[in-house]
Every structure is written in structure tokens, then in C-alpha cells.
Amino acid sequence: MEKILNYINGVLQEPSSKQYLDNYEPATGKVYSQVPDSDTQDVQQAIDAARAAFPAWSKTGLEERMMIMLKIADGIQNRFDEFVAAESKDNGKTLQLAAAMDIPRAISNFRFYASALQHFSAESHQTPGTAINYTLRQPIGVVGCISPWNLPLYLFSWKIAPALATGNCVVAKPSEITPYTAYLLSQVCIEAGLAKGVLNIIHGLGGKAGQAIIEHPEIKAISFTGGTETGKRIAATAAPMFKKLSLELGGKNPNLVFADCDFEETVKQSVRASFSNQGEICLCGSRIFIERSIYEKFKAAFVEQVKTLKVGDPNDAASNQGAIVSLAHKQKVLSYIQLATEEGGKILTGGHELKLEGRCADGYFIAPTVIEGLAYTCRTQQEEIFGPVVTLTPFDTEEEAITMANSVKYGLASSIWTNDLKRAHRIAEKIEAGIVWINCWLLRDLRTPFGGVKASGVGREGGFEAMKFFTEAKNICIKN
Ligand code: TXE
């Protein structure tokens, strides 16, 4: 069986313990490769390599740094189909989605930051008649990047690219559930000629390899995307060590539908916002609040469209939905559907797992599920399910809609569907979220600040925000 390898000091190598974990294909439920079960020894090697590489990498000319990052992007592009197939196999998402979103975005992340590093600059402040201050933005040193399983290479590269662009050396860990495209990336980095030690990719368990990265004193900054509970643990470890932290955590995002919306477009995009990637995107609009006057009409149109979504083999071009990422996650999502019925919810469609035939007979599939009749305060509407499950709830007034939207502990993203521009602006100001989409969902410009408030995280990624995170600002004051 194929063994994935760690990428340390420019070389692909086995974990020092020689121990491996099983890697499953969610669509078939079968083990198809082995992931290094790395430990502190591997992490130490990676950190040593990164420290040794830092002096040269941090002084590399901007154009040279840009060129190597562009080469990495081209390396992914040249093996595009291989990356797409690997992402789909590892995560369960459809081939189409991996080809349309994940892999193009990973390429864009490297290209975007390759170009951004040429334009990044720091401020200067004049104290009239007295002094001039300038800000020096210096790379931090060795930083840790830890990413989740839902958008594997997309999120992995979203962290690594700005860290490298600003002259840091990186020790990165992808999710142990979806390690494969990170492994392919390490091959691409070798082919591209990235200097040894600049990027090190360690595979393994969160509580073991991940924990070893975040608690190491030489890791000066940590960029993490994942569950809120894990984020809390990372913060508890890192804060007393005064590490810089960027935490992108969970979401339970509201989707506010007003009677004056463009109805067809709103229904179509709300289906997309609910079920893209099997609902396993932290930005998914999992709570839909609908103005009461169009509630029944919206419900009927929405459910009708959801029923047309075909759940099937991710390799099948006809499939709109693939497999849930793991058996454990499938059980978690099903337990929330059970909870919803106990809380008095009525299932309008879905509500059960799906058994496919042939190759996917033992895969993890759940029918897209729509639930109504739940109080906005109940657990189903408050906790992150992170699967193909969405709730519909009517509202009477704008104030009520805002109250419901803001009632959760999370505050990542939101969508507002209305043609009343004043209302859109009014609500956008009041919504407790890092991102408000008006008449759209997941429309991204990589220059914008990305992140959440409340339990959805701390800090912002994207554009120059990420480059500021990965640098230390130093004020130099020169007296006239
Ligand atoms: O994520 P974890 P899990 C949510 C979603 C899901 C829940 C748990 O609700 O059901 O989180 O998912 C690494 N030190 N999201 O358990 O554990 C881990 O190895 C250092 C939302 O898969 O947070 C992986 O690389 N690292 C989300 C990464 O953290 C640790 C995406 C994320 O894993 C660690 C995924 C530790 N102590 C799940 N423990 C989003 N916001 O996009 C774990 N890790």
C-alpha cells in the first residue's frame, strides 16, 4: 500500500517511529494509503531544518522569492488532474468540485502571494518638526501552519503561501484525514527547487504531531483553521508562550431571505450555500431565515431543488454531492439529525444516510437534509453540524431576523438576500460576522480580510492582512 512521506529539509522521508496511520477513501470506506504517525522527533527535525534555512530565505530577493512561488503554482497546474483526483479521493468531494474550486484556488493562493510580496510595504509617520518614524516589517522566523480536512490543499496553501512570501520558514501539518494533496505539494516543491528546510510538511495526528508543533518554543506564530474546540486548546497552549495566533474556526452562518429578493437566484444560491462540499465548508449558510410572507413559497422551491441534488460516486460526472469525509463525521452529522427530530424539527427532505451500490457500497453518504419547525435557540440551530443539513425558520421583522442571526456563539459569515439597498447596508452593519455577502455567497476576492468574530476565531487572513500576521512590525524613530 502506498506510503505518504514527510517532507523535511527538502527530502521525502519516513516518520522516525516508522509508524503509520490508515488513510481512508470516504466514497468506498476502504483504506488506500498510509499516513506517517509523526511525533516530536519528526517535528524537531523539521524545526531544525526550518531554522537553518531561515537566514538565507528571509534575505532572498523579492523577485527570486516570487519566481519560486510561481514555479510551485505552475507545478500544481502541470499536475492538475492528479491533484484533482487525489483531493476527491481523499476527501469524498466530487471531482467536479475539486477541479472547479479546490485545486484552482490552491494555484491562485501561490500566484496571489507571489505577486503580493512585490507590493507589500510598510508605513512611515512624520512627527512634524521632530522626527520621522518608519515601520520595518520583518519575518517572524519559523511559523506553524495547521489546516483541516474540508478544503485540504485550498486552506493549506492559503496559510503557507503568505508565510513564505513574507520570508518565513514553515512547519506545516495538513489534516491526517486528508493528507494526500499536501504530499503531492511536497513533491512539487522539490521539483520547483525550493531551498531545503524553507517548507517542511509533517503528517500525523493533531494531538501528537500538531501539538508538538504548536507547543514548540521555536514556533513563533501559528495559523490554524479547524474546529472551535481545537482552536481553544491551541490558544491555551500558545497564549502563555506569547505566540502570534491566527485562528479560523467554526461557523453557523445565517442566510437572511427577504420577500423583495430575486427569488429564483436566491433559491438557487441558497441551495449552493447549504450543500456545497456536502455542507462541509465553514462558510456554508446552514441557518436560513425567511420572511414569513414568502416562507411557504421559498420552502417549496428550495426543497424541490434540494431533491434534485444527486448524491453519488464522486468520480461520476452526474454527482452533485459526494461522500462525507469520515465514518466518525458521518455519525456526528446523523446524530444531529436525530437531535433535530427530538427537538421537534420536521424533516422536509433527506434525514438519513444513503447506501449506494457497487464501488461505493461501503462509503459514507448522507441525503441532503432540510428541517423546519425548530426554535432558533435549540441545539440544532446553535451548534455547528458541518454537514448536508440546513434549517428553515420564518421571521416577521428585520429586527427579529437580526436577533436570530446573531443568537449563536459563532460569527464567521452571513448572506442577505434583498433588493432594498438601504436595508442591506443597515443589516450588514449589525450582523455579528467577519463576512457579509449581499445577494451572493462565497464570492471571494483574495485581497479582502477573511476571518470571524466571537467563537469563529481571532485575526484575519487574506491579502495584506495575512502578510501583516506573518511579520513583526518594528517602529524605527529618527529624530530630525
Ligand atoms: O477538526 P480539528 P476535526 C469543525 C467541524 C468538525 C469539527 C472537528 O464542526 O466536526 O471541527 O473536526 C489539527 N494541536 N471543523 O476534528 O480537530 C488536526 O490534526 C495542533 C471546522 O477534524 O480541529 C487538523 O490538522 N493541531 C473547520 C486540524 O487541527 C491539532 C474545518 C483541524 O482538526 C490539535 C474542520 C492540537 N491539539 C472541522 N488537534 C473549519 N472551520 O473550516 C487537532 N489538530
Residues whose N, C-alpha, C, O or C-beta is under 5 A from the ligand:
A	BS01	TXE	I146 S147 P148 W149 N150 K173 P174 S175 E176 G204 L205 G206 G207 G210 Q211 I214 T225 G226 G227 T228 T230 R233 E248 L249 G250 C282 E384 I385 F386
